[in-house]
C-alpha cells in the first residue's frame, strides 16, 4: 500500500479516519486485512516519528 496516505499522520484519530476511508474503498478485496495491517503499521510509524521529532524540538 502506498505510504503517501500516512506519511504525515500525526495522531491516532487521523489514522483511524484514513483507515475508514480506505476500508470503504477496498473492503471488498480479498487482501483487505493485509492492506489494513500495512496501513496501520505505516500510520503508527509516522505517528511515532512525529512524536519523536516533536520531543526533539522541545529540547
C-alpha distance matrix in Angstrom:
0.0 3.8 6.3 8.9 9.0 10.1 12.0 15.2 15.1 18.6 19.5 18.6 19.7 17.4 14.4 15.9 16.2 12.6 11.9 14.8 13.8 10.4 12.6 15.1 12.9 11.2 13.8 15.6 13.2 14.3 11.0 10.4 11.8 9.5 6.4 8.9 10.0 6.9 6.9 10.6 10.9 9.3 11.5 14.4 14.3 14.5 17.3 19.1 19.0 20.3 23.0 24.0 24.4 26.4 28.6 29.2 30.3 32.7 34.6
3.8 0.0 3.8 5.5 6.7 8.4 9.5 12.7 13.4 17.1 18.5 18.4 19.4 16.5 14.1 16.3 16.0 12.2 12.7 15.6 14.0 11.3 14.2 16.3 14.0 13.3 16.2 18.2 16.1 17.7 14.6 13.7 15.2 13.1 9.8 11.6 12.7 9.4 8.4 11.9 12.1 9.4 11.2 14.5 13.9 13.2 16.3 18.3 17.6 18.6 21.6 22.6 22.5 24.5 27.0 27.4 28.1 30.8 32.7
6.3 3.8 0.0 3.8 5.3 5.4 5.9 9.4 10.2 13.7 15.5 15.8 17.2 14.3 12.0 14.8 14.9 11.4 12.3 15.6 14.5 12.3 15.3 17.7 16.1 15.6 18.1 20.6 18.8 20.1 16.8 15.5 16.3 14.2 11.2 12.0 12.4 9.1 7.5 10.3 10.1 6.7 8.2 11.5 10.5 9.5 12.7 14.7 13.8 14.8 17.9 18.8 18.7 20.7 23.2 23.6 24.4 27.0 28.9
8.9 5.5 3.8 0.0 3.8 5.5 5.3 7.9 9.6 13.3 15.5 16.4 17.2 13.8 12.4 15.3 14.6 11.2 13.1 16.0 14.2 12.7 16.2 17.9 16.2 16.6 19.4 21.9 20.5 22.4 19.4 17.7 19.0 17.3 14.0 14.6 15.6 12.5 10.3 12.9 13.2 9.7 10.0 13.5 12.7 10.6 13.5 16.0 14.7 14.8 18.3 19.5 18.6 20.4 23.3 23.6 23.8 26.6 28.8
9.0 6.7 5.3 3.8 0.0 3.8 6.0 7.5 7.9 11.7 13.2 13.6 13.9 10.6 9.2 11.8 10.8 7.4 9.6 12.3 10.6 9.6 13.1 14.8 13.6 14.3 16.9 19.7 18.8 20.8 18.1 15.8 17.1 16.1 12.6 12.4 13.9 11.6 8.5 10.8 12.1 9.2 8.4 12.1 12.5 10.3 12.4 15.5 15.0 14.7 17.8 19.6 19.1 20.3 23.3 24.1 24.3 26.6 29.1
10.1 8.4 5.4 5.5 3.8 0.0 3.8 5.5 5.0 8.7 10.3 10.9 12.1 9.1 7.2 10.6 10.7 7.8 9.6 12.9 12.2 11.4 14.3 16.6 16.0 16.3 18.3 21.4 20.4 22.0 19.0 16.6 17.0 15.9 12.9 12.0 12.7 10.5 7.4 8.6 9.5 6.4 5.0 8.6 8.9 6.6 8.7 11.7 11.5 11.3 14.2 16.1 16.0 17.2 19.9 21.0 21.5 23.6 26.0
12.0 9.5 5.9 5.3 6.0 3.8 0.0 3.8 5.7 8.8 11.5 13.0 14.5 11.5 10.3 14.0 14.1 11.4 13.4 16.6 15.8 15.0 18.0 20.2 19.4 19.6 21.8 24.8 23.5 25.0 21.8 19.8 20.2 18.5 15.7 15.3 15.4 12.7 10.4 11.5 11.2 7.6 7.1 9.8 8.6 5.6 8.6 11.0 9.5 9.5 13.0 14.2 13.5 15.2 18.0 18.5 18.9 21.5 23.7
15.2 12.7 9.4 7.9 7.5 5.5 3.8 0.0 3.8 6.2 9.5 11.9 12.9 9.7 9.8 13.5 13.2 11.3 14.0 16.7 16.0 16.0 19.1 20.9 20.5 21.3 23.4 26.5 25.7 27.5 24.5 22.1 22.4 21.3 18.4 17.4 17.8 15.6 12.8 13.2 13.6 10.4 8.5 10.8 10.3 6.6 8.1 11.0 9.6 8.1 11.5 13.4 12.2 13.1 16.4 17.2 16.9 19.3 21.9
15.1 13.4 10.2 9.6 7.9 5.0 5.7 3.8 0.0 3.8 6.1 8.1 9.3 6.4 6.3 10.1 10.3 9.0 11.4 14.1 14.1 14.4 17.0 19.0 19.3 20.0 21.5 24.9 24.4 26.0 23.1 20.4 20.3 19.6 17.0 15.3 15.6 14.2 11.1 10.6 11.6 9.2 6.2 8.2 9.0 5.8 5.8 9.4 9.5 7.9 10.5 13.1 12.8 13.2 16.1 17.6 17.8 19.5 22.2
18.6 17.1 13.7 13.3 11.7 8.7 8.8 6.2 3.8 0.0 3.8 7.2 8.6 6.9 7.9 11.2 11.9 11.6 13.8 16.2 16.7 17.5 19.7 21.7 22.4 23.2 24.3 27.9 27.5 28.9 26.1 23.3 22.8 22.3 20.0 17.9 17.9 16.8 14.0 12.7 13.4 11.7 8.4 8.9 9.8 6.9 4.8 8.2 8.7 6.1 7.7 10.9 10.9 10.3 13.1 15.2 15.2 16.4 19.4
19.5 18.5 15.5 15.5 13.2 10.3 11.5 9.5 6.1 3.8 0.0 3.8 5.3 5.3 6.4 8.8 10.2 10.9 12.5 14.5 15.8 16.8 18.4 20.5 21.8 22.5 23.0 26.8 26.8 28.0 25.5 22.4 21.6 21.6 19.6 16.9 16.9 16.7 13.8 11.8 13.2 12.4 8.8 8.6 10.8 8.9 6.0 9.1 11.0 8.9 9.2 12.8 13.5 12.5 14.7 17.3 17.6 18.1 21.1
18.6 18.4 15.8 16.4 13.6 10.9 13.0 11.9 8.1 7.2 3.8 0.0 3.8 5.4 5.0 6.1 8.7 9.8 10.3 12.2 14.3 15.2 16.1 18.4 20.1 20.5 20.5 24.3 24.4 25.5 23.1 19.9 18.7 19.2 17.5 14.4 14.4 15.0 12.2 9.6 11.6 11.8 8.2 7.7 11.0 10.2 7.5 10.3 12.9 11.7 11.7 15.0 16.4 15.7 17.3 20.1 20.9 21.2 24.0
19.7 19.4 17.2 17.2 13.9 12.1 14.5 12.9 9.3 8.6 5.3 3.8 0.0 3.8 5.4 5.1 6.4 8.8 9.8 10.7 12.6 14.4 15.2 16.9 18.9 19.9 19.9 23.7 24.4 25.8 23.8 20.3 19.7 20.6 18.6 15.5 16.3 17.0 13.8 11.8 14.4 14.4 10.7 11.2 14.3 13.0 10.6 13.7 15.9 14.1 14.4 18.0 18.9 17.7 19.7 22.6 22.8 23.1 26.1
17.4 16.5 14.3 13.8 10.6 9.1 11.5 9.7 6.4 6.9 5.3 5.4 3.8 0.0 3.8 5.4 5.2 6.4 8.7 10.0 10.8 12.6 14.3 15.8 17.2 18.4 19.2 22.8 23.2 25.0 22.8 19.5 19.3 19.9 17.4 14.7 15.9 15.8 12.3 11.2 13.7 12.8 9.1 10.7 13.3 11.2 9.6 13.3 14.7 12.8 14.0 17.4 17.7 17.0 19.6 22.0 21.9 22.8 25.9
14.4 14.1 12.0 12.4 9.2 7.2 10.3 9.8 6.3 7.9 6.4 5.0 5.4 3.8 0.0 3.8 5.4 5.1 6.1 8.7 9.9 10.6 12.1 14.4 15.6 16.1 16.7 20.4 20.4 21.9 19.5 16.3 15.9 16.2 13.9 11.1 12.1 12.1 8.7 7.4 10.1 9.6 6.1 7.9 10.8 9.6 8.6 12.1 13.8 12.8 14.2 17.2 18.0 17.9 20.2 22.4 22.9 24.0 26.7
15.9 16.3 14.8 15.3 11.8 10.6 14.0 13.5 10.1 11.2 8.8 6.1 5.1 5.4 3.8 0.0 3.8 5.4 4.9 6.1 8.6 9.8 10.3 12.4 14.4 15.0 14.9 18.7 19.3 20.8 18.9 15.3 14.8 16.1 14.0 10.8 12.3 13.3 10.1 8.5 12.0 12.3 9.2 10.6 13.9 13.2 12.0 15.1 17.3 16.3 17.2 20.4 21.4 21.0 23.1 25.6 26.1 26.9 29.7
16.2 16.0 14.9 14.6 10.8 10.7 14.1 13.2 10.3 11.9 10.2 8.7 6.4 5.2 5.4 3.8 0.0 3.8 5.4 5.2 6.2 8.6 9.8 10.9 12.8 14.3 14.8 18.3 19.3 21.4 19.8 16.1 16.6 17.8 15.2 12.5 14.8 15.2 11.6 11.2 14.6 14.1 11.1 13.3 16.2 14.7 13.8 17.4 18.9 17.6 18.9 22.2 22.6 22.1 24.6 27.0 27.0 28.0 31.0
12.6 12.2 11.4 11.2 7.4 7.8 11.4 11.3 9.0 11.6 10.9 9.8 8.8 6.4 5.1 5.4 3.8 0.0 3.8 5.5 5.2 6.2 8.5 10.1 11.0 12.2 13.4 16.8 17.2 19.3 17.4 14.0 14.8 15.4 12.4 10.3 12.7 12.4 8.7 9.3 12.5 11.5 9.0 12.0 14.4 12.8 13.0 16.5 17.6 16.7 18.6 21.4 21.7 21.9 24.5 26.4 26.6 28.0 30.9
11.9 12.7 12.3 13.1 9.6 9.6 13.4 14.0 11.4 13.8 12.5 10.3 9.8 8.7 6.1 4.9 5.4 3.8 0.0 3.8 5.5 5.2 6.0 8.7 10.0 10.2 10.6 14.3 14.6 16.4 14.5 10.9 11.3 12.4 9.8 7.1 9.8 10.5 7.2 7.4 11.1 11.2 9.3 11.7 14.5 14.0 14.1 17.1 18.7 18.4 20.0 22.7 23.5 23.8 26.1 28.1 28.7 30.0 32.7
14.8 15.6 15.6 16.0 12.3 12.9 16.6 16.7 14.1 16.2 14.5 12.2 10.7 10.0 8.7 6.1 5.2 5.5 3.8 0.0 3.8 5.5 5.0 6.3 8.8 9.9 9.8 13.3 14.6 16.8 15.7 11.9 12.7 14.7 12.3 9.7 12.8 13.9 10.8 11.0 14.8 15.0 12.9 15.2 18.1 17.4 17.2 20.4 22.1 21.4 22.8 25.8 26.5 26.4 28.8 31.0 31.4 32.5 35.3
13.8 14.0 14.5 14.2 10.6 12.2 15.8 16.0 14.1 16.7 15.8 14.3 12.6 10.8 9.9 8.6 6.2 5.2 5.5 3.8 0.0 3.8 5.4 5.3 6.7 8.9 10.1 13.1 14.3 17.1 16.0 12.5 14.3 15.7 12.7 11.0 14.4 14.7 11.4 12.7 16.2 15.5 13.7 16.7 19.1 17.8 18.2 21.6 22.7 21.9 23.8 26.6 26.9 27.0 29.7 31.6 31.7 33.1 36.1
10.4 11.3 12.3 12.7 9.6 11.4 15.0 16.0 14.4 17.5 16.8 15.2 14.4 12.6 10.6 9.8 8.6 6.2 5.2 5.5 3.8 0.0 3.8 5.4 5.1 6.0 7.9 10.9 11.3 14.0 12.6 9.3 11.4 12.4 9.2 8.2 11.8 11.8 9.0 11.0 14.2 13.6 12.7 15.8 17.9 17.1 18.0 21.1 22.1 21.9 24.0 26.5 26.9 27.5 30.1 31.7 32.2 33.8 36.5
12.6 14.2 15.3 16.2 13.1 14.3 18.0 19.1 17.0 19.7 18.4 16.1 15.2 14.3 12.1 10.3 9.8 8.5 6.0 5.0 5.4 3.8 0.0 3.8 5.3 5.2 5.0 8.6 9.7 12.0 11.3 7.6 9.5 11.6 9.3 7.7 11.5 12.6 10.4 11.7 15.1 15.5 14.6 17.1 19.6 19.4 19.9 22.8 24.3 24.2 25.9 28.4 29.3 29.7 32.0 33.9 34.6 36.0 38.6
15.1 16.3 17.7 17.9 14.8 16.6 20.2 20.9 19.0 21.7 20.5 18.4 16.9 15.8 14.4 12.4 10.9 10.1 8.7 6.3 5.3 5.4 3.8 0.0 3.8 5.8 6.1 8.5 10.6 13.7 13.7 10.4 12.8 15.0 12.6 11.5 15.2 16.1 13.8 15.3 18.7 18.7 17.6 20.3 22.8 22.1 22.6 25.7 27.1 26.6 28.4 31.2 31.7 31.9 34.5 36.4 36.7 38.1 41.0
12.9 14.0 16.1 16.2 13.6 16.0 19.4 20.5 19.3 22.4 21.8 20.1 18.9 17.2 15.6 14.4 12.8 11.0 10.0 8.8 6.7 5.1 5.3 3.8 0.0 3.8 6.3 7.8 9.1 12.5 12.4 9.7 12.9 14.4 11.5 11.6 15.4 15.5 13.4 15.7 18.7 18.2 17.7 20.8 22.8 22.0 23.1 26.2 27.1 26.9 29.1 31.5 31.8 32.4 35.1 36.7 37.0 38.7 41.5
11.2 13.3 15.6 16.6 14.3 16.3 19.6 21.3 20.0 23.2 22.5 20.5 19.9 18.4 16.1 15.0 14.3 12.2 10.2 9.9 8.9 6.0 5.2 5.8 3.8 0.0 3.8 5.4 5.6 8.9 8.6 6.2 9.7 11.1 8.7 9.3 12.9 13.3 12.0 14.5 17.1 17.1 17.2 20.0 21.9 21.8 23.1 25.8 26.8 27.1 29.2 31.4 32.0 32.9 35.3 36.8 37.5 39.3 41.8
13.8 16.2 18.1 19.4 16.9 18.3 21.8 23.4 21.5 24.3 23.0 20.5 19.9 19.2 16.7 14.9 14.8 13.4 10.6 9.8 10.1 7.9 5.0 6.1 6.3 3.8 0.0 3.8 5.4 7.8 8.4 5.5 8.2 10.8 9.5 9.2 12.6 14.1 13.1 14.7 17.6 18.4 18.3 20.5 22.8 23.1 24.0 26.5 28.0 28.4 30.1 32.4 33.4 34.1 36.2 38.0 38.9 40.4 42.8
15.6 18.2 20.6 21.9 19.7 21.4 24.8 26.5 24.9 27.9 26.8 24.3 23.7 22.8 20.4 18.7 18.3 16.8 14.3 13.3 13.1 10.9 8.6 8.5 7.8 5.4 3.8 0.0 3.8 6.6 8.7 7.3 10.3 12.6 11.7 12.3 15.6 16.8 16.3 18.2 20.8 21.5 21.7 24.1 26.1 26.5 27.6 30.0 31.4 31.9 33.7 35.9 36.8 37.6 39.8 41.5 42.4 44.0 46.4
13.2 16.1 18.8 20.5 18.8 20.4 23.5 25.7 24.4 27.5 26.8 24.4 24.4 23.2 20.4 19.3 19.3 17.2 14.6 14.6 14.3 11.3 9.7 10.6 9.1 5.6 5.4 3.8 0.0 3.8 5.4 5.4 8.8 10.2 9.5 11.1 13.9 14.6 14.8 17.1 19.2 19.8 20.6 23.0 24.6 25.2 26.7 28.9 30.1 30.9 32.9 34.7 35.6 36.9 39.0 40.4 41.5 43.3 45.5
14.3 17.7 20.1 22.4 20.8 22.0 25.0 27.5 26.0 28.9 28.0 25.5 25.8 25.0 21.9 20.8 21.4 19.3 16.4 16.8 17.1 14.0 12.0 13.7 12.5 8.9 7.8 6.6 3.8 0.0 3.8 5.7 7.7 8.9 9.7 11.4 13.4 14.5 15.5 17.5 19.1 20.2 21.5 23.4 24.9 26.1 27.5 29.3 30.7 31.9 33.6 35.2 36.5 37.9 39.7 41.0 42.5 44.2 46.2
11.0 14.6 16.8 19.4 18.1 19.0 21.8 24.5 23.1 26.1 25.5 23.1 23.8 22.8 19.5 18.9 19.8 17.4 14.5 15.7 16.0 12.6 11.3 13.7 12.4 8.6 8.4 8.7 5.4 3.8 0.0 3.8 5.6 5.5 6.3 8.7 10.2 10.9 12.3 14.4 15.6 16.7 18.3 20.2 21.4 22.7 24.4 26.0 27.2 28.7 30.4 31.8 33.1 34.7 36.4 37.6 39.1 41.0 42.8
10.4 13.7 15.5 17.7 15.8 16.6 19.8 22.1 20.4 23.3 22.4 19.9 20.3 19.5 16.3 15.3 16.1 14.0 10.9 11.9 12.5 9.3 7.6 10.4 9.7 6.2 5.5 7.3 5.4 5.7 3.8 0.0 3.8 5.4 4.9 5.9 8.5 9.7 10.1 12.0 14.0 15.1 16.0 17.9 19.7 20.7 22.0 24.0 25.4 26.4 28.1 29.9 31.1 32.3 34.2 35.7 37.0 38.7 40.7
11.8 15.2 16.3 19.0 17.1 17.0 20.2 22.4 20.3 22.8 21.6 18.7 19.7 19.3 15.9 14.8 16.6 14.8 11.3 12.7 14.3 11.4 9.5 12.8 12.9 9.7 8.2 10.3 8.8 7.7 5.6 3.8 0.0 3.8 5.5 5.1 6.3 8.7 9.8 10.6 12.3 14.3 15.2 16.4 18.4 19.9 20.9 22.5 24.3 25.6 26.8 28.5 30.2 31.4 32.8 34.5 36.1 37.5 39.4
9.5 13.1 14.2 17.3 16.1 15.9 18.5 21.3 19.6 22.3 21.6 19.2 20.6 19.9 16.2 16.1 17.8 15.4 12.4 14.7 15.7 12.4 11.6 15.0 14.4 11.1 10.8 12.6 10.2 8.9 5.5 5.4 3.8 0.0 3.8 5.4 5.1 6.3 8.6 10.0 10.6 12.3 14.1 15.4 16.6 18.4 20.0 21.2 22.6 24.3 25.8 27.0 28.6 30.2 31.6 32.9 34.7 36.4 38.1
6.4 9.8 11.2 14.0 12.6 12.9 15.7 18.4 17.0 20.0 19.6 17.5 18.6 17.4 13.9 14.0 15.2 12.4 9.8 12.3 12.7 9.2 9.3 12.6 11.5 8.7 9.5 11.7 9.5 9.7 6.3 4.9 5.5 3.8 0.0 3.8 5.5 5.2 6.1 8.6 9.9 10.6 12.1 14.2 15.4 16.5 18.2 20.0 21.0 22.4 24.3 25.7 26.9 28.4 30.2 31.4 32.9 34.7 36.6
8.9 11.6 12.0 14.6 12.4 12.0 15.3 17.4 15.3 17.9 16.9 14.4 15.5 14.7 11.1 10.8 12.5 10.3 7.1 9.7 11.0 8.2 7.7 11.5 11.6 9.3 9.2 12.3 11.1 11.4 8.7 5.9 5.1 5.4 3.8 0.0 3.8 5.4 5.0 6.1 8.5 9.9 10.4 12.1 14.1 15.2 16.2 18.2 19.8 20.8 22.3 24.1 25.5 26.7 28.4 30.0 31.4 32.9 35.0
10.0 12.7 12.4 15.6 13.9 12.7 15.4 17.8 15.6 17.9 16.9 14.4 16.3 15.9 12.1 12.3 14.8 12.7 9.8 12.8 14.4 11.8 11.5 15.2 15.4 12.9 12.6 15.6 13.9 13.4 10.2 8.5 6.3 5.1 5.5 3.8 0.0 3.8 5.5 5.2 6.1 8.6 9.8 10.5 12.2 14.2 15.2 16.4 18.3 19.9 21.0 22.4 24.2 25.6 26.9 28.4 30.2 31.7 33.4
6.9 9.4 9.1 12.5 11.6 10.5 12.7 15.6 14.2 16.8 16.7 15.0 17.0 15.8 12.1 13.3 15.2 12.4 10.5 13.9 14.7 11.8 12.6 16.1 15.5 13.3 14.1 16.8 14.6 14.5 10.9 9.7 8.7 6.3 5.2 5.4 3.8 0.0 3.8 5.5 5.1 6.1 8.4 9.9 10.6 12.3 14.2 15.3 16.4 18.3 19.9 21.0 22.4 24.2 25.7 26.8 28.6 30.4 32.1
6.9 8.4 7.5 10.3 8.5 7.4 10.4 12.8 11.1 14.0 13.8 12.2 13.8 12.3 8.7 10.1 11.6 8.7 7.2 10.8 11.4 9.0 10.4 13.8 13.4 12.0 13.1 16.3 14.8 15.5 12.3 10.1 9.8 8.6 6.1 5.0 5.5 3.8 0.0 3.8 5.5 5.3 6.0 8.6 9.9 10.6 12.2 14.2 15.3 16.4 18.3 19.9 21.0 22.4 24.3 25.6 26.9 28.7 30.7
10.6 11.9 10.3 12.9 10.8 8.6 11.5 13.2 10.6 12.7 11.8 9.6 11.8 11.2 7.4 8.5 11.2 9.3 7.4 11.0 12.7 11.0 11.7 15.3 15.7 14.5 14.7 18.2 17.1 17.5 14.4 12.0 10.6 10.0 8.6 6.1 5.2 5.5 3.8 0.0 3.8 5.5 5.0 6.0 8.5 9.8 10.3 12.1 14.0 15.1 16.3 18.1 19.7 20.8 22.3 24.1 25.6 27.0 28.9
10.9 12.1 10.1 13.2 12.1 9.5 11.2 13.6 11.6 13.4 13.2 11.6 14.4 13.7 10.1 12.0 14.6 12.5 11.1 14.8 16.2 14.2 15.1 18.7 18.7 17.1 17.6 20.8 19.2 19.1 15.6 14.0 12.3 10.6 9.9 8.5 6.1 5.1 5.5 3.8 0.0 3.8 5.4 5.2 6.2 8.7 9.9 10.6 12.3 14.2 15.4 16.5 18.3 19.9 21.1 22.4 24.4 25.9 27.5
9.3 9.4 6.7 9.7 9.2 6.4 7.6 10.4 9.2 11.7 12.4 11.8 14.4 12.8 9.6 12.3 14.1 11.5 11.2 15.0 15.5 13.6 15.5 18.7 18.2 17.1 18.4 21.5 19.8 20.2 16.7 15.1 14.3 12.3 10.6 9.9 8.6 6.1 5.3 5.5 3.8 0.0 3.8 5.5 5.1 6.2 8.7 9.9 10.5 12.3 14.3 15.3 16.4 18.3 20.0 20.9 22.5 24.5 26.2
11.5 11.2 8.2 10.0 8.4 5.0 7.1 8.5 6.2 8.4 8.8 8.2 10.7 9.1 6.1 9.2 11.1 9.0 9.3 12.9 13.7 12.7 14.6 17.6 17.7 17.2 18.3 21.7 20.6 21.5 18.3 16.0 15.2 14.1 12.1 10.4 9.8 8.4 6.0 5.0 5.4 3.8 0.0 3.8 5.4 5.1 6.2 8.6 9.8 10.5 12.3 14.2 15.2 16.4 18.3 19.8 21.1 22.7 24.8
14.4 14.5 11.5 13.5 12.1 8.6 9.8 10.8 8.2 8.9 8.6 7.7 11.2 10.7 7.9 10.6 13.3 12.0 11.7 15.2 16.7 15.8 17.1 20.3 20.8 20.0 20.5 24.1 23.0 23.4 20.2 17.9 16.4 15.4 14.2 12.1 10.5 9.9 8.6 6.0 5.2 5.5 3.8 0.0 3.8 5.4 5.0 6.1 8.5 9.8 10.5 12.2 14.1 15.2 16.4 18.2 19.9 21.2 23.0
14.3 13.9 10.5 12.7 12.5 8.9 8.6 10.3 9.0 9.8 10.8 11.0 14.3 13.3 10.8 13.9 16.2 14.4 14.5 18.1 19.1 17.9 19.6 22.8 22.8 21.9 22.8 26.1 24.6 24.9 21.4 19.7 18.4 16.6 15.4 14.1 12.2 10.6 9.9 8.5 6.2 5.1 5.4 3.8 0.0 3.8 5.5 5.1 6.1 8.5 9.8 10.5 12.2 14.1 15.3 16.3 18.3 20.1 21.5
14.5 13.2 9.5 10.6 10.3 6.6 5.6 6.6 5.8 6.9 8.9 10.2 13.0 11.2 9.6 13.2 14.7 12.8 14.0 17.4 17.8 17.1 19.4 22.1 22.0 21.8 23.1 26.5 25.2 26.1 22.7 20.7 19.9 18.4 16.5 15.2 14.2 12.3 10.6 9.8 8.7 6.2 5.1 5.4 3.8 0.0 3.8 5.4 5.0 6.1 8.6 9.8 10.4 12.1 14.2 15.2 16.4 18.5 20.4
17.3 16.3 12.7 13.5 12.4 8.7 8.6 8.1 5.8 4.8 6.0 7.5 10.6 9.6 8.6 12.0 13.8 13.0 14.1 17.2 18.2 18.0 19.9 22.6 23.1 23.1 24.0 27.6 26.7 27.5 24.4 22.0 20.9 20.0 18.2 16.2 15.2 14.2 12.2 10.3 9.9 8.7 6.2 5.0 5.5 3.8 0.0 3.8 5.5 5.1 6.2 8.6 9.9 10.5 12.3 14.2 15.4 16.7 18.9
19.1 18.3 14.7 16.0 15.5 11.7 11.0 11.0 9.4 8.2 9.1 10.3 13.7 13.3 12.1 15.1 17.4 16.5 17.1 20.4 21.6 21.1 22.8 25.7 26.2 25.8 26.5 30.0 28.9 29.3 26.0 24.0 22.5 21.2 20.0 18.2 16.4 15.3 14.2 12.1 10.6 9.9 8.6 6.1 5.1 5.4 3.8 0.0 3.8 5.4 5.1 6.1 8.5 9.8 10.5 12.2 14.2 15.4 17.0
19.0 17.6 13.8 14.7 15.0 11.5 9.5 9.6 9.5 8.7 11.0 12.9 15.9 14.7 13.8 17.3 18.9 17.6 18.7 22.1 22.7 22.1 24.3 27.1 27.1 26.8 28.0 31.4 30.1 30.7 27.2 25.4 24.3 22.6 21.0 19.8 18.3 16.4 15.3 14.0 12.3 10.5 9.8 8.5 6.1 5.0 5.5 3.8 0.0 3.8 5.4 5.1 6.1 8.5 9.9 10.4 12.3 14.3 15.8
20.3 18.6 14.8 14.8 14.7 11.3 9.5 8.1 7.9 6.1 8.9 11.7 14.1 12.8 12.8 16.3 17.6 16.7 18.4 21.4 21.9 21.9 24.2 26.6 26.9 27.1 28.4 31.9 30.9 31.9 28.7 26.4 25.6 24.3 22.4 20.8 19.9 18.3 16.4 15.1 14.2 12.3 10.5 9.8 8.5 6.1 5.1 5.4 3.8 0.0 3.8 5.5 5.1 6.1 8.6 9.8 10.6 12.5 14.7
23.0 21.6 17.9 18.3 17.8 14.2 13.0 11.5 10.5 7.7 9.2 11.7 14.4 14.0 14.2 17.2 18.9 18.6 20.0 22.8 23.8 24.0 25.9 28.4 29.1 29.2 30.1 33.7 32.9 33.6 30.4 28.1 26.8 25.8 24.3 22.3 21.0 19.9 18.3 16.3 15.4 14.3 12.3 10.5 9.8 8.6 6.2 5.1 5.4 3.8 0.0 3.8 5.4 5.0 6.1 8.5 9.9 10.7 12.8
24.0 22.6 18.8 19.5 19.6 16.1 14.2 13.4 13.1 10.9 12.8 15.0 18.0 17.4 17.2 20.4 22.2 21.4 22.7 25.8 26.6 26.5 28.4 31.2 31.5 31.4 32.4 35.9 34.7 35.2 31.8 29.9 28.5 27.0 25.7 24.1 22.4 21.0 19.9 18.1 16.5 15.3 14.2 12.2 10.5 9.8 8.6 6.1 5.1 5.5 3.8 0.0 3.8 5.4 5.1 6.1 8.6 10.0 11.1
24.4 22.5 18.7 18.6 19.1 16.0 13.5 12.2 12.8 10.9 13.5 16.4 18.9 17.7 18.0 21.4 22.6 21.7 23.5 26.5 26.9 26.9 29.3 31.7 31.8 32.0 33.4 36.8 35.6 36.5 33.1 31.1 30.2 28.6 26.9 25.5 24.2 22.4 21.0 19.7 18.3 16.4 15.2 14.1 12.2 10.4 9.9 8.5 6.1 5.1 5.4 3.8 0.0 3.8 5.5 5.0 6.2 8.7 10.3
26.4 24.5 20.7 20.4 20.3 17.2 15.2 13.1 13.2 10.3 12.5 15.7 17.7 17.0 17.9 21.0 22.1 21.9 23.8 26.4 27.0 27.5 29.7 31.9 32.4 32.9 34.1 37.6 36.9 37.9 34.7 32.3 31.4 30.2 28.4 26.7 25.6 24.2 22.4 20.8 19.9 18.3 16.4 15.2 14.1 12.1 10.5 9.8 8.5 6.1 5.0 5.4 3.8 0.0 3.8 5.4 5.2 6.4 9.1
28.6 27.0 23.2 23.3 23.3 19.9 18.0 16.4 16.1 13.1 14.7 17.3 19.7 19.6 20.2 23.1 24.6 24.5 26.1 28.8 29.7 30.1 32.0 34.5 35.1 35.3 36.2 39.8 39.0 39.7 36.4 34.2 32.8 31.6 30.2 28.4 26.9 25.7 24.3 22.3 21.1 20.0 18.3 16.4 15.3 14.2 12.3 10.5 9.9 8.6 6.1 5.1 5.5 3.8 0.0 3.8 5.4 5.2 6.7
29.2 27.4 23.6 23.6 24.1 21.0 18.5 17.2 17.6 15.2 17.3 20.1 22.6 22.0 22.4 25.6 27.0 26.4 28.1 31.0 31.6 31.7 33.9 36.4 36.7 36.8 38.0 41.5 40.4 41.0 37.6 35.7 34.5 32.9 31.4 30.0 28.4 26.8 25.6 24.1 22.4 20.9 19.8 18.2 16.3 15.2 14.2 12.2 10.4 9.8 8.5 6.1 5.0 5.4 3.8 0.0 3.8 5.4 5.5
30.3 28.1 24.4 23.8 24.3 21.5 18.9 16.9 17.8 15.2 17.6 20.9 22.8 21.9 22.9 26.1 27.0 26.6 28.7 31.4 31.7 32.2 34.6 36.7 37.0 37.5 38.9 42.4 41.5 42.5 39.1 37.0 36.1 34.7 32.9 31.4 30.2 28.6 26.9 25.6 24.4 22.5 21.1 19.9 18.3 16.4 15.4 14.2 12.3 10.6 9.9 8.6 6.2 5.2 5.4 3.8 0.0 3.8 5.5
32.7 30.8 27.0 26.6 26.6 23.6 21.5 19.3 19.5 16.4 18.1 21.2 23.1 22.8 24.0 26.9 28.0 28.0 30.0 32.5 33.1 33.8 36.0 38.1 38.7 39.3 40.4 44.0 43.3 44.2 41.0 38.7 37.5 36.4 34.7 32.9 31.7 30.4 28.7 27.0 25.9 24.5 22.7 21.2 20.1 18.5 16.7 15.4 14.3 12.5 10.7 10.0 8.7 6.4 5.2 5.4 3.8 0.0 3.8
34.6 32.7 28.9 28.8 29.1 26.0 23.7 21.9 22.2 19.4 21.1 24.0 26.1 25.9 26.7 29.7 31.0 30.9 32.7 35.3 36.1 36.5 38.6 41.0 41.5 41.8 42.8 46.4 45.5 46.2 42.8 40.7 39.4 38.1 36.6 35.0 33.4 32.1 30.7 28.9 27.5 26.2 24.8 23.0 21.5 20.4 18.9 17.0 15.8 14.7 12.8 11.1 10.3 9.1 6.7 5.5 5.5 3.8 0.0
